[in-house]
Amino acid sequence: MNQAVREFNTMHSDFHLQSILVIDDDVELTEMLSTYLTSMGYNVIVKNDGEAGLSEATSGKHYDLILLDVMMPKIDGFDVLKKLRVSHTTPVLMLTARGDDYDRILGLEIGADDYLPKPFNHRELVARIKAIVRRHNLSASGGAIEQDLLVNGIFLSPSSQMAKVDDVELVLTTTEFLILRLLMLNVANRVTKEEISLKVLGKPLQAFDRSIDMHVSNLRKKISAVTVGEKIKTIRGVGYMLIVGK
């Protein structure tokens, strides 16, 4: 454990995480995670069923990240995430069964920021936490001198974390916000999935990984709900492009 802590502290030096909510009915696993993360100075709260987890997540307390299991009593992880996303954009890392692509895709469709198959290595968990929190902090900070963006009826303000389409505000997850920002910064130019994965998700694109596709699909749905006309074009086999208005 001491070696693991030293490794984490080295990786942890460039961001500051305060509080993690773990929602999982595996008591042995949650006790291990709580001990591991608490030993590194984090405030870890554990709830062992979906109902209690949702109540805690929406209680008004601030959490930098939620680790959310899929299969749980009372309310499963999917329903917890659906209800959470109605009013909260707290970053969520879903814990899914290894090899269950359906769970992963559905989690991303509902609004998870990323997923991690069980059983997982502690180094992989730390890497995912680091990447999610880093991009959430980037979105929250907005950049000291970054300018507001306006392209084809889409307005994005990094400093206030606001995105609007035709003056209607969008409720975006951190991942969706940063993908939109990247597309707007490269308007009329194709942005590859590899670039999105590295710059937004903080990890190399893996073969058969549909994370980017699902995040962009969610972003499109939210945009199309308030306006007409295509805004994001798919470059088949390559990536995406934000279209310049006519």
Secondary structure, DSSP 4 states (H G I P E B T S, - for coil): -HHHHHHHHHHHTT----EEEEE-S-HHHHHHHHHHHHTTT-EEEEESSHHHHHHHHTSS---SEEEEESS-SSS-HHHHHHHHHTT----EEEEEETT-HHHHHHHHHHT-SEEEEES--HHHHHHHHHHHHHHHHHHHH--SSPPPEEETTEEEETTTTEEEETTEEP---HHHHHHHHHHHHTTTS-EEHHHHIIIIISSPPPTT--HHHHHHHHHHHHHHTT--S--EEEETTTEEEEPPP-
